[in-house]
């Protein structure tokens, strides 16, 4: 019979041999490089654009300034590297009672109506630039929300005005605004100023975003050729 001592020695030798073989195998094999599969071959920005989400309210002067002076101008030159999502609601309050939903808005009932028109516009108009143009046009003068929607739709040649109006008149518009409220209240840190902007889900440097959205989008866009071209060409103009 083989002694216990010899058996242990054999086991140890086998283990040492296996360890040596494994080391040789991994030493000669290329080490896989873990990369984010979303990034392109040039190690630049992933193919998905920078997502800019705007939490605003339709009668807010600061929201008006941001949409007209920052958001629309930036999108016109950087549409290929960014996506805009609109969340009109602001510092409103949602009330639910007996299966009825109502809203209290910071600038009164007209703003609640305007917010719903904005929410319906954001949902109905599929073309990103047209959607933003109509919303920006409306926010310039939203005191009469329905008139603003009709005027701006006509001004920018959006013919399906009835779709937006039907959305407003139905429960769909209310539901859209309610969802915007839920998204607004879910922001962390909580909203203290309107508009609040997120870039790829982060509030980041709000003062810089509100003052120079284009630069902040370029910082988030990475090093893809498209981002370099957009950002370099605009800065040189």
Residue, then its C-alpha position, 0 to 999 in steps of 0.5 A: x500500500x502507498x503510504x499517506x506521506x507518498x500520496x500527499x507528495x503526489x497530490x502536491x506535485x500534481x497541483x504544482x504541475x497544474x499551476x505551472x501549466x495554467x501560468x504558461x497558458x495565460x502568459x502566452x495568451x493575449x489578455x482580453x481588454x474590457x471595453x464598453x461595447x457602446x463605444x465606437x472603434x475610434x474610442x470616441x463617443x458612443x453612437x447614442x447622442x448626448x441626452x439633454x433633458x429640460x425640466x421647465x414651465x411654460x410661463x417662466x421667464x428663465x425657462x423662456x430665456x433658456x429655450x430661446x437663447x440656449x437650447x434651440x440655438x445649440x440644437x441647430x448646430x449640434x443636432x447630430x450629437x445631442x437629443x433633447x427631451x422636454x419635461x414641462x411641469x416645473x414647480x407645479x403640484x399634482x392633485x389626485x382626488x376621486x380618480x380626478x387629476x388636477x394641477x396647481x402651477x407656479x404662474x397660475x391656471x394658464x401655465x397649467x394649460x400651457x404646460x399640457x400643450x407643451x407636453x402634447x407637442x413634445x409627444x405628438x411632433x416626431x421631428x426633433x427640430x420641428x418639435x423644439x421650434x414649435x415649443x420655443x415659439x410657444x414659450x415666447x408668448x404662452x399667455x393664451x396657450x391654445x392660440x400660441x399652439x395654433x400660431x406656432x404650428x402654422x408658423x412652422x408648417x406643422x399641419x396636424x394641429x388637431x392631434x395636439x388639440x385632441x391630446x390636450x382635450x383628452x386624458x392623455x394630456x393630463x397623463x403626460x403632465x402627470x408623468x412629467x411631474x413624477x420625473x421632476x419630483x424624482x430628480x436628485x438633488x431636488x429641483x430648486x430652480x426652474x429650468x433644471x437641465x440634466x445631461x445624460x441624467x446628471x445635473x452637473x454644473x447647472x450654472x455652466x449649462x444654463x449659460x453655455x449649453x453648447x460647451x457642456x454638450x461638447x464636453x459630454x460628447x467625447x472624442x468621436x469624429x462627429x463630436x470633434x467636427x461639430x464642436x470645433x467648427x462651431x467654436x471657430x465661427 
